[in-house]
Amino acid sequence: HWDVPFSNQRYYWTQGWECVKQNPSVIFTSLRYIYYLFAGNPLWPGQAEAAFYEGWFSVVILPLMIIGLLAAARQWDTAVIVPALLLLSLCLAVWLFKSELRFRVPFDTVVMLYAALGARAVWLALRQTDPLSAMPARRRQTED
């Protein structure tokens, strides 16, 4: 198929639809490529830093991003939810056209925005459960 120029989009769309007709389950199995945007697909293979980066991203950044998205969804009528549309469009494109981690890298600023919102939400939740934060300020000062 490589003898057909990439500018011949009709050919490639037809090939894609033929693939779906032959194996309709590919619509569901392609959802795994969204997972590969965030984990299980190192950006720089063979480097020790890649394993650290992937671990840090999967264990710290990704959960904070999800918490941040949930916090932003509670304010869906404010501007903070607009960048989520970029992530949604990325996930839809990856679902349809397959994925590599490098496709996510330009969107990392949006990921970091929501990770920061998630870190803030976690911080505020932890402060609310702190028994000292529930005390009036004057009473805390006298106990210190």
N, C-alpha and C positions, 0 to 999 in steps of 0.2 A: 504493500500500500504506500510505500514511501516514494514511489514514482509519481504520485498524485500531489500537486503543489498544495500547500496548506491554505492558499487563498481560495481553493475550491471547497468552500464550506458546505455546499449542498452534498457533496460526496461524503464528507465526514459525518454530517448529521444523519444521512441515510445509513451509513455503517453503524452508527450508534444505535439508531432505532432498530436495525436488524438484530443487533446484539441483544437488545431488550426483548424483542419478539422471540428469539431463540431460547433465551433464559430469563424469564421475568423475575426470578429471584434476585437478579443482579441489582434491582432497585433497592432491596433490603440489605443485601450484603455490602453495598457501597456505603452504607452508613458508617462502617468501620473507619472510613477515611477521615471522618470528623474526629474520631479518637486519635488518629495518627497526626493530626495537627498539633496535639498537645502532649502526646506521650508515645513511646514505642517506636519512634522514628528519629534517630539522632541527626542533628544538623551537620555535624562534623564527625564522620565515622572514623574510628580508629584512634581517637585522641582521648586521653584521660579527662581532659576538661569537658568533653562532650558528655561523659557519664555524669559528672558533677552537675553540669548545667541542666541536663534532662531531669536528674533527681530533684534538684532545687526547684525547677519549674513545676514538676509534677506534684511535689509534696507541699510546697509553700505557695507559689504564685497561683497555680490553678485553683486550689481551694479558696484562696482569698478572692480571686476573680469571680468565682461562682457566688460567694457571699456578697460581693459588691454588686453583681448583677441582680441578685435577689433584693438587696437594699434599694437599688435604683428602680427596680420594678414596682416597689411600693410607692414611688414618686413618679409614676409613668407620665404624668402630665407636666413634668418639668423637663428642661433641656438635658438633664443628666442621663436620660434614657436614649437620646438620639444616637450616641456612638454605638449603642447596642445594635442598631440597624446595620452598622458596618460588620459587626461580628456575625450577625444573622446572614447577611449576604455572603460573607466568606464561607460559612458553613454550608449554605445552599450550593454555592459554586463548587465546593470540594465534594459534596455529595454527588453532584452530577458529573463532574469532570475529573475525579480522583484527586489525590492529595500528595503533597510533599511538605515537610516542615517549612521549607523556604517560602511557601505560600503564606504562612502565618506571620513571618518576620516583619513585613511592612505594617501589620496590624498590632504589633507588640505595644505601641503607644496606647492603643485603646485597651489592651489587656492590662497594662500597668495602671491605667486610670481606674479600672474597676477593681484591680487588686488593692489599690490605695483606698478606695471606698470600702472594700471588704476589711482591710486592716483597721480602718476607722470604726467600722461597725463592731468588730471584735473587741477593740479597745474600749469602746463605750459600754459594751455588754459586760466586759470584765470589771469595769469601774462601778457599774451598777450592783454587781454582786459583792463588791468589797464592803465589809461591814463598817469600815471607818468612813466610807463615803456617805453612808446613810446618817451619820451623826451630824448634828448641827456644828458649824465651824467653831463657835466659842467653846463648846464642850470638848472638841478634839484638841484644841490648843491647850486646855487645862490638863488633859491627860498626857500630852507629850512632854 
